[in-house]
Every structure is written in structure tokens, then in C-alpha cells.
């Protein structure tokens, strides 16, 4: 299908309307519809692929299930390592499809093998665009108003065309793009004061820097109505400061993953998120793989994509931890989840494999825009901070990290910083790897394989 055709546009708008309708259905009705969609996916996979037929061999008659929780409990859970090892077998080609008709989304794979999920482009784009339009309608945005995007991977653009699917809502107003790595917070706020946007889209780290500068100077940006945050979750303190300093009461946090796209988005008028139940099954499980039922209880996030028939992701443990939120009277019946979703890497592991938990969620160095990833390795005589940062870490940033780590890790006297380009991370899956022995090398970093 031509993705720019009127037919494609009408299909997306119909899908948006369907998603909006299902978002207000009673829970029991919605669960029955999800079960039917899930059974259709399972029947397709087992009929088209011997691998899937074998993988699901312990599942009794798929069509006989009348309970979504029951069929889920009878299915195995797959993790990124399993998917990466079996991706070729998991893949189910679309008949007669050309390579150009697929799109592949790949995770960074720092602590797990990189996961590449192949999707049929037409369906993937249709669902993503429809979900985007649902979010715009939920929050009653006006496409004619000024919007500013702040990103780190794109050049500046003035009066750019926003393109589909937003243009399906009507003629768009002025839109601007600014590169966060080429402008200081003061320059970004000065620009916003000039163009007076109604909407601002950016990542949490950049928003935190703008909040600090706004508190210092107080730029007159009186037109701002909504801020939408992408790429990671925004902590509550930063949210409250942004609301106060910019005079907005709507900050939308979109929870996404490379493997799936949209997973959840902020509820209208509330600060929790609603999972995109029209497209995914979102589970929160305890350490015994049992469903977490109580709001506020932390558990592992397991997701099923209902519409990816090309590379089915069925009960895929994404590597995050989350909590259910209390239901509200907003009228949306899709499951509510707390906005504070964390990476499930807040644990340490000893050289004997013993693990213990700790939290890195609100450490100050998570506010550094240039710090993209890190791992902490503790020996008896030194703590190593491996990192990826562009263009590097300043001495001030390293001092902040030192103070943060001394408050989190006991018996820390010496801290050494090493970029990933010099020393690769240890692929254990833990943010903090603990060894009781001293560091086996000091000068020759090529000996890193010793541990």
C-alpha cells in the first residue's frame, strides 16, 4: 500500500476511532476482545511456523480458552537473550513481501544482546500513527498551534512540515526543531520566548536543564500549554518544578520501547499512564511469575504485541519494573500504571552470582544529557564507572557522580572513570557488578577480559 495515499490515511483514521472506542469499553468486554485477538495471533503463528508450533506445544487447544489470565499463565516468558538467539526462527515472513516492505527496530543491547525486531512496515506505521492520533485527541491538542521539538540527533529547522499523521488533523501551524546538543539551555529558552510555542516536545534530561535555567532567569513563555516527554520517564520532582516554572498543568509522558513502539501514555487530567490495550497485553509479574494485583506493588513488565505477526513478541520480558495505579474516573478503561517506570537493572551481583537490589532511579547524574549509558564495577580497592557520553564527562559531572555513588555503594575510596571505547561493560545484566578481589590490572586496559 502507498503510505501517502488517501486510502492509507482513511485506514489510520478508522483505526484511531476504533482505538478510542475500545478505550472506554467495560473491562470485561475489553478483556474478551483482547483474548480473541490474542488467540488469532497464536493460531496464526502455530499454523505458519514449525518453530512456533514446537514452542507452544504445551499449550492446550488455543481456541478453547475463555480466560485471558489463564492462557497467559500457560505460556512461557521470553527474554531479550532468548529472542536474540532465536530471532531467525521466530520470524514469520509475509507471503511475497519484498525486503523494502519490512522495518527493523533494534535495541542498543548494552547489558543484553541487541534485539532486532522485524515488522511489516504498513501495519507497524498504521498502528503507531493511530496511537499518536489517540494521544493527541485525548489531550485535545490543536494542530494549528505552535510546536517546538527539541532533539539531539537532528539539525535545526524553522517552519518545518510536521507531516503525517498529524496533518490528518488539519493544516498544521508553525513547527520548529532545535538540536539540544548544539544549544545551551539559555539559548533554547530564549528561542522559545521568541516563538511562544503552545506545545513542547523533548526528553526528560533536557527538560530538567531547562527547568534549572528557567528558575534562574525566568523567561516569559506565556503561551505554553503542554509539554510531552519522550525517550524516558520523568521523575515527580522534575514534573512538579516544570509545572510550576512554566505554568503548565499538562505534562505528557509517553512510555515506549524499540521492540513495541507505544506501550503507555499519560492519562488526560491525571499523572498516571494508560497502557495501549488495543495493541498490547501489559503484565506486571512478581519474582515467581505471578500477576501483581495490588496497586503500588513493584513487579517486572512483560508485554505481548497483538499486531506483530511478523516477529511475534509473546510474553516478552522487556527489562523494566512498574506498578499498577489506582483506577480513576477519567472514563478510560485501559489499565492504569504508575508514571514511575524504572529499568530493571537496579540490582548488584557478586562474583559468586549473589544478587541484591538497590535503586539508581533519582540519582543526579541521570540528569546529564550527554550520558547515554553506564555500568559500575566494584573491586575491593577501587570502583570503576564505565560510561558512554558525548563528547565526554566534565570534571564537575564526575564530581557529582562520585558523590552520588558514595551515597549508594559502601566502602568506596577510589573511583575511576573509563569510557566504553576503552573498557567494555561486563555483560551480566547488572548495573553494579561486585568483586571481593582487588582490581587485577591498573595500566593495561586490554586486560579487561580477566573478569
N, C-alpha and C positions, 0 to 999 in steps of 0.2 A: 504493500500500500504506500502511496505517496504521502509522506508525513506532513506535507504542506497543503494537502488537498482539503477542500470543504468537507468531504466525507470523513476524513480523519478528525477534523475539528468537531463535527457533529457527534462522532462516536465518543470523543473525550467529554463533551458536554453532557451526553446521555449517561456516561459512566459517573461523572460528578453528581448528577441528580440522583442516581441510584445509590451512591455512597452517602449522600445527605439523607436520603430516605432511610437507609439501614441504620444510620447513626442514632435514630430516635425510636427504633423498634423496641418492644419489651425484651428483656434479657432472654427469656425462654425462647421466643421466636427467633431472635438473632442467633442464639446458640444452635438451633435446629438448622438454620440456613448455613452456618459455618460448617457444621457436621456434614451436610450434603456436599458442599464444595470440597471439603477435605477428602471425603470418600471418593469423589470423582477424580481427584489428583492421585490418590493411592491406586485406584483401579487402572488409571492410565499408565502409571509408572510400572506396575507389575505386568501389564499386558504388552508393553513395548520393550521392556528391558529384562533379559535373564538375570542381570546383576540385581536389579531391584526386586525381582521375584524371589531370589535367594535371600536378599537382605531382610525382606518382610515375611519370610517363610513361617515364622512363629505366630504371625497374626492370623486369627481365625477369619471366617468369612467376612470380608470387608463390608459388604452391603448389609450385613445383619446387625451391625451396631446401631443402637438407638441413643447412645450417650457419648458426647464429646469427651468428657473426662475419662471414660472407660477406654475408648480407643486410643487416647493419648497414653494412658498408663501401660497399655500393651505394646507400645512401640519403643525401640531403643533410642537413646540420645546420641547424637553425633557431635564431635567437637572439631575445631579447625584442623587439628593434626589428621584426624580420620578423613575429613573432606579432602585435604590436600593430597593425601596418599591415594585416594580413590576417585579423584575428580574425573578422570577419563572414563571410568566405568559408570559413574553417577550420571554423566552427560547423556541426554536422550535427544538425538538430532531431530529437527523439524524436517519432514519429508520435502525434498527438492529445494531446501533453503540454501542460499549462497552464503559465503563467509561474511559478506558485507551486511547480511541481514541479522547478524548477531552483534551483541555488545558485551564486552567483558569488563567486570569490575573487580579490581584486585586490592586486597588489604596490604598494609605496609609490612606485616609479618615480622615485627621486631622480636617478640618473645614466643611466637608460634610460626610455623611455616607460612609463607604468604598464601592466601586463599584467593583463587581466581574463579569467579562465578560467572558463567556464561548465560546470557539471557537472549531471548528472541526480541530484537530491537523494537518492533512495532508494539508488542504487548507491554514491554517494560516502560517505554515512553508514555504510552497511553495511561497506564496506571499512575505513574509518577506525576504526570500533568494533571490528571483528575484529582489526585490527592492535594496538589498545590492549590487548585481552584477551591477545593473544600475548605482549606485553611483560610484562604482569602475571604470566602463567604462567611465563615464562622466569625471572623473578626471585622467584618463589614468595612473592608478597605475600599477606597475609591481609586480606581486605576488612573484617574486624571490628575491626581496629586503628585507632588514632587517626591521622588525616592532617591536616596543615596546608598550605594553599595560600597562597602569597604572590604577589600580582599587583598591577599598578599601575593597572588600569583598572576595578576592581570595588570596591564598598563592602564593609566588614567584615560577616561573617556568622558566627554561632555555631550549632553543632549543625545545620549545613545538610544538605540531602539531596544526595548525590552524583549520583544519577540514573543512567540507562543510559549506557554498557553495564556499568559496574562493579556495579550492582545485580543483573546476571545471575549474578554470582558468589556471591550470597547477601545476607543482611541486613548492611548496612554499619554500621560503628562510627561514633564521633563524627568529624565533619569540620568544619574551621574555615577561614575565609578572612580574610586580612588585607591591607589596601591598603598597598603598600610606600612610597607617596608621602605617606601620612598618618601614618606611624610611623617613628621613628628605629630604627636597628639595636638599640639598647639596649632599646627598647620591644618590638620583635619577639622578641628573645631572652628577655626577661622573661616574655612571654606563653607562649612555648614551654616555659619552665621550669615554668609553672603547669599546662599541659595535657599535657605529656610525650608528644609525638607519636612514633609509630613511623616515619612517613613524612613527608618534607618536599618540597614541590614549589615551585620558584621559578626565576628567571632567573639567569644567571651573575653579573651585576653585583651583584645583591642578595646572593647567596651570598658574594661577596668581601667586602662590607661586614660581613656577619655574622661572617665569619672574623676580621676585624680586631678587632671588638668582643669576640668570644669569647676571642681571645688576650689582650685587655686585662683582662677581668673574670673569665672562667671560669665561665659559668653552668652549673648542674647539670642537664643534659639527658641523662639516662642511658638513656632509652628509645629514642633514635633509632637506627633500623636501616638506612634507605636514604634517600638524597637523590636526587631526579630533577630534572634541569635541562632547561629548555625555552627555546626562543627563539633561542639562540646556542650556540656551542661553549665549553666550559670549558677553560682552559689547564691544563697539567700541574701547575704550581706551586700554583695555587689548589686543584686536586683533592687534592694531597698534604697541603696545610695543612688542608683541610676534613676529610679522613680522620683526621688526627692530632688536631685540636682537638675534633671532635665524636665521635670514637671509632667511626666507621663505616667499613666496608670495601666498601660498595656505593654507588657514585655513578653514576647512570644519566644519560647524555646522549642526548637524542633529537634527531636531525637532521631538520629539517622545512623545507618551502618552501611558500609560499602556493599556487603552481601545482599542487603534487602532494599535499601532506599529509605523511605519514610517508615519509622516504627511508631512514633507518637508525636503529638503536638499539643501545645498549651490549650487548655480549656478556655472558652470565652468567659471572661469575668472571674476566672479562678487561676491559681498558680500551679495546680497540678496538671498532668498531661493526660490526654486520652489516647490509648493505643489505636492504631488504624485497623480496627477489627474487620473491615471489609476486605482486607488484603492479607492480614497475618493472624496467626494464633500466637498470643503472647502469654507465656507461662513464667511464673516465679516459683522456683523449687528450693527446698531445703537441702542439706547435705546428704539426705537419704533418698533424694529424687522424689520426695512427696510434695504435692502442691502447698505453697504457703497461702493460707486463707486470711490470716489476720492483718488488717491494715497496719502499716508501720513496721512489720517484721521483715528483716532483710533476707533476700534469697537470690539465687542465681537466675539469670534471664535465659530462657530457652524459647526460640522463635521458629515458627513454621511459615513458609511463604506459600500462600494458597494459589498463587497465579504463575509461579515459575515452573512450567512443565519441562523446561529445557535442562536445567540443573536443579532438580528438586532439593530444597533445603527443608528437611522434615525433622523436627525436634532438634534444632541446631543450637548448641550452647555457645552464645555469642561472646562470652568473656566479660559480661557486665553483671553487676548486682543492683537490685532495685527493691522498692517497697510498694505495695498497693496503697492507694489513697482512699479516704472515706468518700462514698458516693455523695454527690451534691444535687441540687435541684436545677441544674442548668438545662435539663431536657435531653442531653446527650447520654445515651446508654452504653456507649463503648466503654470498656474497662478504664478506670481511672488509676493512674500510677503516680507516685511522688515525683516531683521535678528533680529531686536529688538522686540521679543515677550515677553510679561510680563504676570505674573499671574494676574487674575482679582480679586486681594484681596487688591489692593491699595486704600482702602476706609475705612472710620471710621464710626461707628454707635453709636448714643447716646442711653441712656436708654429709650428714647421715640421713638426709631426707625428711627430717622432722620439720613440720611447718607450724607457724603461729601467725596470728593476724595482727595487723596494725593499719592505721589509716593515714593516707597521704592526700586526702581529698582537698583540704583547705590550706595546704602549705603555701607560703608566699610565692615560692618560685614557680608555681603553676600559673602565675600572672605574667610570666616572661613570654612575650610574643615570639621571640626568636628561639626559644627552647622547644624543640619538637618532640624529643624523646630522651629517656634516660634510664639507667639502671644503677643500683647501688650494690657494691660488693664489699663486704666487711671481713677483713682478716683480723687476727689478734692484735696486730700492731699498726694497722692503717685502714682507713675506709676509702674506697675508690668510688668516684662518681663519674660513670661513663655517660656521655651525652652526645646529642646531635643538636647543634644550634647554628643558626646562620645570622651574622658572619662569625659568631663566636660568643663566649660569655665574658662580660666585662668583670673587672676586679670587684666592683660593687655588687654585681649579681652573684659572684662566687661567695662573697661575704654573707649575703642573705641566705644562700644555700647552706653554708656552714652553720649558721645559727639555727636554721630550721632542722637540720639533721642532728645537731647536738640535743635538740629537744625531743627527738624521736628515737634515736639509737643510743643505747647506753655505752659507756666506756669508749668514747670517741676522742682521741687526742689529735691524730693527724688525719687530714682529709686531702686526697689527691684527685685532681680533675684530669680526665683523659677523654678526648673526643673519640667517637666511634671510628673515625678514619684511622686512628692509631691502635685502638684496642676494641675488639668486638665484644658485644654483650654475651653473657652466659645464657644459653637457651634453655633455662629451667622453667620459665614461665613466671618466676617470682621477681617482683620489683627489688626486693632486698635478698641477696644471697649471702649466707653467713658461713664463714670458715673459722675453726678454732685455731688453726695453724697460722704462723706469720706469712706475710707475702713472700712467695718463693722467688721473686725476682724484683729488681729495683731499676735497672737501667735498660735492659733489653726487653722491650715490649713485644718483640716477636715471640717470646716465650709464654705468651698468654695462654697457649693451649695446655699448659701444665695443669690448669684446673678446669 
